[in-house]
Amino acid sequence: MTYVVTEACIRCKYMDCVEVCPVDCFYEGENMLVIHPDECIDCGVCEPECPAEAIKPDTEPSLEKWLGVNAEYAKQWPNITQKGEPPADAKEMDGQSDKFEKYFSPKPGSGS
């Protein structure tokens, strides 16, 4: 099992999860984070820290797409180990649907 970051993170990117991860398995894109599935130790401490409830165990149904997104972009984006500032419109974007199709950016973030 591993944890995955889902669509709920897009343009919310709160980053509370980054500070509690004991193995630094988060990677930063321009407008979301992902978890490297081979680095995650399945401890689960990140899941309750996410205000957008964007982190889920991969055992939940219908997360295959997100496991693929996390695996692909964790190889391309820089590692992030320190919490940064969320986007100015994070609260406005929290809870919106269809964010992948509308807002996902494959561009890397700055990392830490």
C-alpha positions as a printed Julia matrix, in Angstrom:
112×3 Matrix{Float64}:
   0.0    0.0     0.0
   1.0    3.59   -0.56
  -0.71   6.93   -0.23
  -1.59   9.1    -3.21
  -2.37  12.76   -3.68
  -5.62  13.27   -5.58
  -7.29  16.0    -7.59
  -8.34  17.82   -4.42
  -4.77  19.13   -4.07
  -4.77  20.95   -7.4
  -4.57  24.71   -6.79
  -4.98  24.15   -3.03
  -1.47  22.78   -2.37
  -1.57  23.49    1.37
   1.66  21.53    2.07
   0.87  20.68    5.71
   1.59  17.07    4.75
   5.18  17.83    3.79
   6.25  18.74    7.31
   5.06  15.49    8.9
   6.43  13.07    6.3
   9.27  11.08    7.92
  10.76   9.99    4.58
  10.4   13.14    2.45
   8.44  11.41   -0.33
   6.55  14.51   -1.54
   7.33  16.16   -4.86
   6.17  19.59   -5.94
   4.47  20.59   -9.14
   3.44  24.09  -10.08
  -0.01  23.69   -8.54
  -0.11  20.38   -6.65
   2.01  17.85   -4.78
   2.48  14.13   -5.43
   3.8   11.22   -3.37
   6.49   8.94   -4.76
   4.9    5.48   -4.38
   8.26   3.69   -4.04
   9.41   6.03   -1.25
   6.2    6.17    0.8
   6.41   3.9     3.86
   2.64   3.8     4.33
   2.77   5.41    7.77
  -0.34   7.49    7.09
   0.7   10.57    9.08
   0.19  12.83    6.07
  -3.45  11.91    5.43
  -5.04  13.68    8.43
  -2.8   16.74    7.95
  -4.28  17.66    4.56
  -6.96  20.37    4.94
  -8.29  19.56    1.44
  -8.51  15.81    2.22
  -6.5   15.18   -0.94
  -4.39  12.29    0.39
  -5.87   8.8     0.24
  -4.58   5.24    0.67
  -4.25   3.51   -2.67
  -6.53   0.75   -1.4
  -9.56   3.01   -1.86
 -11.52   2.3    -5.05
 -10.97   4.29   -8.25
  -7.54   5.7    -7.42
  -5.63   3.99  -10.24
  -5.45   7.24  -12.21
  -3.98   9.08   -9.23
  -1.45   6.37   -8.48
  -0.25   6.8   -12.07
  -0.14  10.61  -11.81
   1.8   10.41   -8.54
   4.28   7.86   -9.91
   4.85   9.76  -13.15
   5.32  13.25  -11.72
   7.32  12.17   -8.66
  10.03  11.24  -11.18
   9.88  14.64  -12.87
   9.22  17.19  -10.13
  11.61  18.34   -7.37
  11.44  16.97   -3.86
   9.85  19.2    -1.24
  10.64  18.89    2.47
   9.51  22.22    3.87
   6.04  23.72    3.96
   5.59  26.71    1.73
   2.77  29.18    1.26
  -0.35  27.82   -0.41
  -1.75  29.65   -3.43
  -3.68  32.83   -2.65
  -6.89  31.26   -3.96
  -6.44  27.9    -2.16
  -9.55  28.25    0.0
 -11.62  29.25   -3.03
 -10.38  26.21   -4.97
 -10.85  23.77   -2.07
 -13.7   21.4    -2.81
 -14.1   22.19   -6.5
 -14.51  19.26   -8.85
 -12.97  18.44  -12.23
  -9.81  20.3   -11.31
  -7.5   17.94  -13.22
  -9.1   18.71  -16.56
  -9.42  22.43  -15.83
  -6.28  23.34  -13.88
  -3.61  20.63  -13.69
  -0.15  21.84  -14.68
   2.64  19.38  -15.54
   5.23  22.07  -14.79
   7.5   21.5   -11.79
   7.38  23.57   -8.64
  10.44  25.04   -6.96
  10.98  22.24   -4.41
  13.02  22.76   -1.27
